Amino acid sequence: MPGSPLSEDPIAAARRQWIAHGWESAAEGMAAVTSVMRAQQIMIARVEQVLRPYQLSFARYELLMLLLFSRGGALPMNKASSRLQVHPTSITNAVDRLQSAGLVFREPHPTDRRTTLIKITDPGRELAGRATEAMNREVFEQPGLPDERLQQLVQTLALLRRDAGDYRDGTGPGA
């Protein structure tokens, strides 16, 4: 990230260039996509800074929280992959790292021999709790926009996600 703010919004400048080059029909879309990508970079940097002392990536933090919120603190690996909307390989990777740190363990499913459960450990619960306190305080309670703008943003992004097939109507934010 730059040390000081730029004198001009580079995305607005790019939008003007798109229009100047005859791509008016794509200029707003380019500005929107580029803005979301830049916002993601800003948010990832904040999240990584907060989670670094806990030796967690956001993916591993999300998995710990998913397990913490699950009945019995356990989920099948394929269900964790589906709920976090990531490829099974990513879940395997995250579980490997969390298991090495003693925060989760794998166990056979009691009724389905083909399924492996991921289960959070007591140290995993404790770390998830401490990391969540920091995430709430330093990221989630101060995301960088006022509440009414946040609600608009979440609703707008929910439409984009729904139309991309993330979920069906009636199950998104604000439903």
Solvent accessible surface area in square Angstrom, and as a share of the most:
residue,aa,sasa,rsa
1,M,155,0.69
2,P,84,0.53
3,G,90,0.86
4,S,76,0.49
5,P,126,0.79
6,L,113,0.56
7,S,125,0.81
8,E,85,0.38
9,D,80,0.42
10,P,76,0.48
11,I,27,0.14
12,A,37,0.29
13,A,28,0.22
14,A,30,0.23
15,R,82,0.30
16,R,123,0.45
17,Q,100,0.45
18,W,83,0.29
19,I,64,0.33
20,A,82,0.63
21,H,112,0.50
22,G,49,0.47
23,W,128,0.45
24,E,102,0.46
25,S,121,0.78
26,A,47,0.37
27,A,1,0.01
28,E,102,0.46
29,G,40,0.39
30,M,29,0.13
31,A,15,0.11
32,A,57,0.44
33,V,97,0.56
34,T,51,0.30
35,S,49,0.32
36,V,76,0.44
37,M,108,0.48
38,R,79,0.29
39,A,40,0.31
40,Q,89,0.40
41,Q,103,0.46
42,I,70,0.36
43,M,88,0.39
44,I,76,0.39
45,A,34,0.26
46,R,64,0.23
47,V,13,0.08
48,E,82,0.37
49,Q,122,0.54
50,V,13,0.08
51,L,0,0.00
52,R,155,0.57
53,P,103,0.65
54,Y,42,0.16
55,Q,155,0.69
56,L,10,0.05
57,S,39,0.25
58,F,82,0.34
59,A,58,0.45
60,R,34,0.12
61,Y,11,0.04
62,E,60,0.27
63,L,0,0.00
64,L,0,0.00
65,M,23,0.10
66,L,29,0.15
67,L,0,0.00
68,L,49,0.24
69,F,155,0.64
70,S,16,0.10
71,R,229,0.84
72,G,55,0.53
73,G,1,0.01
74,A,21,0.16
75,L,12,0.06
76,P,26,0.16
77,M,35,0.16
78,N,106,0.54
79,K,87,0.37
80,A,0,0.00
81,S,8,0.05
82,S,79,0.51
83,R,130,0.48
84,L,36,0.18
85,Q,109,0.49
86,V,60,0.34
87,H,122,0.55
88,P,80,0.50
89,T,87,0.50
90,S,53,0.34
91,I,5,0.02
92,T,57,0.33
93,N,94,0.48
94,A,9,0.07
95,V,0,0.00
96,D,63,0.33
97,R,143,0.52
98,L,2,0.01
99,Q,68,0.30
100,S,101,0.65
101,A,67,0.52
102,G,35,0.34
103,L,16,0.08
104,V,2,0.01
105,F,76,0.32
106,R,75,0.27
107,E,53,0.24
108,P,111,0.70
109,H,50,0.22
110,P,114,0.71
111,T,120,0.70
112,D,37,0.19
113,R,237,0.87
114,R,216,0.79
115,T,23,0.14
116,T,52,0.30
117,L,19,0.10
118,I,0,0.00
119,K,65,0.28
120,I,7,0.03
121,T,28,0.16
122,D,110,0.57
123,P,77,0.48
124,G,0,0.00
125,R,92,0.34
126,E,93,0.42
127,L,17,0.09
128,A,0,0.00
129,G,29,0.28
130,R,114,0.42
131,A,0,0.00
132,T,27,0.16
133,E,112,0.50
134,A,3,0.03
135,M,0,0.00
136,N,58,0.30
137,R,125,0.45
138,E,76,0.34
139,V,12,0.07
140,F,99,0.41
141,E,125,0.56
142,Q,110,0.49
143,P,39,0.24
144,G,67,0.64
145,L,80,0.40
146,P,72,0.45
147,D,102,0.53
148,E,104,0.47
149,R,139,0.51
150,L,40,0.20
151,Q,111,0.49
152,Q,103,0.46
153,L,59,0.29
154,V,70,0.40
155,Q,101,0.45
156,T,82,0.48
157,L,58,0.29
158,A,6,0.05
159,L,97,0.48
160,L,118,0.59
161,R,90,0.33
162,R,77,0.28
163,D,107,0.55
164,A,82,0.64
165,G,63,0.60
166,D,56,0.29
167,Y,47,0.18
168,R,202,0.74
169,D,105,0.55
170,G,63,0.61
171,T,97,0.56
172,G,16,0.15
173,P,57,0.36
174,G,81,0.78
175,A,97,0.75
